[in-house]
Amino acid sequence: MRHLFIRLALLILAGTVARPVGYAQSSTNTAQPFLVFDNMFYAGKPDFSTNGLIPNCVVYETSELKAAVAAGQLPDETAFKEKIKRLSLNRPGPIVIDIEYAYLSKNKKTTDAEVKQHFKLFITLAHWAHEAAPGHLVGFYGHGLFPEEPGKEYGAETKELLAAMDAFFPSLYSHGNQSPAQWREKLQFLIQQAHQIAPGKPVYPYIWAQYHEGGPKALEFLDADYLTFQLEAARTDGADGVVFWSGNKPAWTDRPWAQAMLKFVAAKPICKTAVKSDPTARPKALEPE
């Protein structure tokens, strides 16, 4: 029953299920719960579902899927659906498909035919995921709102992709050479962009309690204050929740950031205000993921 309630809440946020009478609809999100999803893989990590985190799953690009993409083909439908069923078992949160380098524009020397095949791939995988795991939100991990930024000339394809996905899952990992203000500027830009192109479609940024590799502080843990800042910023700036991700190293130990996370979730946060940033402005420092 608890899982059914969570799924209903997720579908309501996505606009797939009608909101019950009395459920406030507002551009300022005054009554919407701020959902925190658990996509962490630390070895020995406790089960935080009793603390209010909702387990979700990520579907990574397998060698079979990479080969299909390279050949301009779709993967095996039966195998993909079986994988979705297995990964989503006992994980009522969203299904996030992670294919990061199948480009949706010709900016990376991708041909028009390849771009259109990539759109077909993403749209088809979203439909297959819905069919394999009814009731789950489905979307794509993205460096921005999409797996890759769509070319402007592919408006029809982008519209079809938006219709196939239920929510946005942009990466908002921390970089050691990035100030908190720059991190928040990127957050605000992505939320504003999402609200412009798909009003009502929820935004769940991916955050990581460690600094990204390849820069200062690589793989160091965020302190509790910075983690709390990120959660509060996401809540007040218009995100509908966040997804906590991690690799499997190091093994789990109770750290200050984790206590800050649990304290935030225990307060049963709700989204309070919509982002007020300039929708025409781009953030000054979009760090590569």
Number of C-alpha atoms within 10 A of each C-alpha: 6 8 13 11 11 17 19 18 17 24 18 16 22 20 16 14 12 12 15 8 6 6 11 12 12 12 14 15 21 16 14 20 18 23 25 24 25 22 24 18 16 16 13 11 13 10 11 13 12 7 11 16 21 21 22 24 22 18 17 13 15 12 9 13 17 17 14 15 20 12 10 17 15 20 18 11 13 11 10 18 18 13 14 22 16 14 16 21 12 12 19 23 26 28 25 24 23 17 20 15 14 20 24 27 22 15 11 10 9 14 14 13 10 20 21 17 19 21 21 18 19 23 19 17 23 24 13 18 26 20 14 19 21 12 18 23 24 25 29 27 25 24 20 23 23 21 23 18 15 19 15 10 10 15 11 10 18 20 12 13 20 18 14 18 22 27 27 29 29 25 23 25 20 28 23 18 13 14 12 14 9 18 20 18 18 20 26 25 21 25 27 22 17 20 19 11 12 14 12 17 20 22 24 29 26 22 22 22 22 22 20 19 14 11 12 13 16 14 19 13 17 20 15 17 12 15 23 18 13 19 23 14 17 26 24 20 23 27 29 27 23 23 25 21 20 16 13 13 10 12 11 13 12 9 12 14 19 16 13 18 18 14 13 16 17 12 9 12 19 17 22 20 17 21 23 12 15 11 15 9 9 15 17 9 13 15 16 10 14
